[in-house]
Amino acid sequence: MTNDTADFLIMRELDDPITYEQLDGATDASGAALEELREEGTDIEWVGSEVLEDDAGQVTGTFCHYRAESEEAIYEHADRAGLPATNVSRQGDPLDGE
């Protein structure tokens, strides 16, 4: 990654809950899209994700952290991977406290 990247937080809300097995398929698609974008010269990197689930243990969405050259790169990745990008925001400074 270069110094020209920013940290982005992405909320991915799913229309319908999915299983963790289905989520594994989505992560495979995400990885393939990232590799493809990087091969094309896009500066983008997955940092980490948190899974949201309902009371039945089904996945309802994720919060993802990426570093990328632009917000457009984040949306392009989501489109290629077939993933929702409900909300994309630049990451701000962390909060202090408990």
C-alpha beads as a LAMMPS data file, in Angstrom:
LAMMPS data file: protein, C-alpha beads

98 atoms
97 bonds

1 atom types
1 bond types

-500.0 500.0 xlo xhi
-500.0 500.0 ylo yhi
-500.0 500.0 zlo zhi

Masses

1 110.0

Atoms # bond

1 1 1 0.000 0.000 0.000
2 1 1 1.158 3.515 -0.695
3 1 1 0.828 6.687 1.324
4 1 1 -1.994 7.708 -1.042
5 1 1 -4.466 5.306 0.559
6 1 1 -7.133 5.955 3.165
7 1 1 -8.866 3.713 5.670
8 1 1 -12.512 2.972 4.906
9 1 1 -15.187 1.301 7.019
10 1 1 -17.909 -0.519 5.103
11 1 1 -21.267 -1.612 6.477
12 1 1 -22.619 -4.541 4.493
13 1 1 -26.271 -5.180 5.358
14 1 1 -27.719 -8.334 3.845
15 1 1 -31.328 -8.421 2.586
16 1 1 -31.767 -11.903 4.052
17 1 1 -29.690 -13.754 6.675
18 1 1 -27.145 -16.297 5.415
19 1 1 -25.159 -19.132 6.980
20 1 1 -21.480 -18.986 7.823
21 1 1 -20.926 -21.480 4.994
22 1 1 -22.479 -18.990 2.572
23 1 1 -20.330 -16.260 4.100
24 1 1 -17.233 -18.345 3.270
25 1 1 -18.274 -18.214 -0.390
26 1 1 -18.607 -14.444 -0.182
27 1 1 -15.126 -14.111 1.313
28 1 1 -13.729 -16.214 -1.531
29 1 1 -15.403 -13.880 -4.059
30 1 1 -14.020 -10.872 -2.175
31 1 1 -10.480 -12.225 -2.280
32 1 1 -10.714 -12.933 -6.000
33 1 1 -12.010 -9.395 -6.656
34 1 1 -9.196 -7.878 -4.571
35 1 1 -6.583 -9.864 -6.486
36 1 1 -8.094 -8.831 -9.812
37 1 1 -8.186 -5.153 -8.860
38 1 1 -4.581 -5.204 -7.643
39 1 1 -3.467 -6.883 -10.882
40 1 1 -5.110 -3.958 -12.699
41 1 1 -3.136 -1.463 -10.585
42 1 1 -5.748 -0.512 -7.980
43 1 1 -4.284 0.077 -4.529
44 1 1 -6.687 -1.770 -2.193
45 1 1 -6.225 -4.008 0.851
46 1 1 -8.593 -5.809 3.231
47 1 1 -7.680 -5.114 6.872
48 1 1 -10.373 -7.007 8.774
49 1 1 -14.088 -7.674 9.246
50 1 1 -16.601 -8.186 12.023
51 1 1 -19.658 -10.393 11.501
52 1 1 -23.173 -9.374 12.563
53 1 1 -25.648 -12.135 13.354
54 1 1 -29.221 -12.554 14.513
55 1 1 -30.545 -14.538 17.489
56 1 1 -30.572 -17.723 15.368
57 1 1 -26.854 -17.407 14.574
58 1 1 -27.438 -16.414 10.947
59 1 1 -25.200 -13.764 9.386
60 1 1 -27.064 -10.489 8.801
61 1 1 -24.135 -8.359 7.670
62 1 1 -20.547 -7.321 8.269
63 1 1 -18.478 -4.272 9.182
64 1 1 -15.342 -4.316 7.054
65 1 1 -12.134 -2.278 7.210
66 1 1 -10.197 -1.673 3.982
67 1 1 -7.349 0.566 2.887
68 1 1 -7.774 1.871 -0.625
69 1 1 -6.820 4.637 -2.991
70 1 1 -10.414 5.877 -3.233
71 1 1 -14.014 5.315 -2.258
72 1 1 -14.634 4.348 -5.884
73 1 1 -12.185 1.437 -5.477
74 1 1 -14.245 0.206 -2.505
75 1 1 -17.460 0.274 -4.541
76 1 1 -15.754 -1.399 -7.518
77 1 1 -14.555 -4.203 -5.261
78 1 1 -18.061 -4.671 -3.819
79 1 1 -19.578 -4.766 -7.308
80 1 1 -17.090 -7.320 -8.621
81 1 1 -17.431 -9.508 -5.526
82 1 1 -21.242 -9.304 -5.586
83 1 1 -21.299 -7.809 -2.084
84 1 1 -23.457 -4.999 -0.722
85 1 1 -21.805 -1.758 0.308
86 1 1 -24.638 -0.234 2.328
87 1 1 -22.490 2.536 3.759
88 1 1 -18.878 3.475 2.997
89 1 1 -17.101 6.021 5.205
90 1 1 -13.545 7.133 5.786
91 1 1 -12.290 6.013 9.162
92 1 1 -11.819 8.850 11.627
93 1 1 -9.652 9.098 14.711
94 1 1 -10.323 6.512 17.439
95 1 1 -12.165 7.494 20.593
96 1 1 -10.534 7.426 23.990
97 1 1 -12.231 5.924 27.020
98 1 1 -13.701 2.692 28.236

Bonds

1 1 1 2
2 1 2 3
3 1 3 4
4 1 4 5
5 1 5 6
6 1 6 7
7 1 7 8
8 1 8 9
9 1 9 10
10 1 10 11
11 1 11 12
12 1 12 13
13 1 13 14
14 1 14 15
15 1 15 16
16 1 16 17
17 1 17 18
18 1 18 19
19 1 19 20
20 1 20 21
21 1 21 22
22 1 22 23
23 1 23 24
24 1 24 25
25 1 25 26
26 1 26 27
27 1 27 28
28 1 28 29
29 1 29 30
30 1 30 31
31 1 31 32
32 1 32 33
33 1 33 34
34 1 34 35
35 1 35 36
36 1 36 37
37 1 37 38
38 1 38 39
39 1 39 40
40 1 40 41
41 1 41 42
42 1 42 43
43 1 43 44
44 1 44 45
45 1 45 46
46 1 46 47
47 1 47 48
48 1 48 49
49 1 49 50
50 1 50 51
51 1 51 52
52 1 52 53
53 1 53 54
54 1 54 55
55 1 55 56
56 1 56 57
57 1 57 58
58 1 58 59
59 1 59 60
60 1 60 61
61 1 61 62
62 1 62 63
63 1 63 64
64 1 64 65
65 1 65 66
66 1 66 67
67 1 67 68
68 1 68 69
69 1 69 70
70 1 70 71
71 1 71 72
72 1 72 73
73 1 73 74
74 1 74 75
75 1 75 76
76 1 76 77
77 1 77 78
78 1 78 79
79 1 79 80
80 1 80 81
81 1 81 82
82 1 82 83
83 1 83 84
84 1 84 85
85 1 85 86
86 1 86 87
87 1 87 88
88 1 88 89
89 1 89 90
90 1 90 91
91 1 91 92
92 1 92 93
93 1 93 94
94 1 94 95
95 1 95 96
96 1 96 97
97 1 97 98
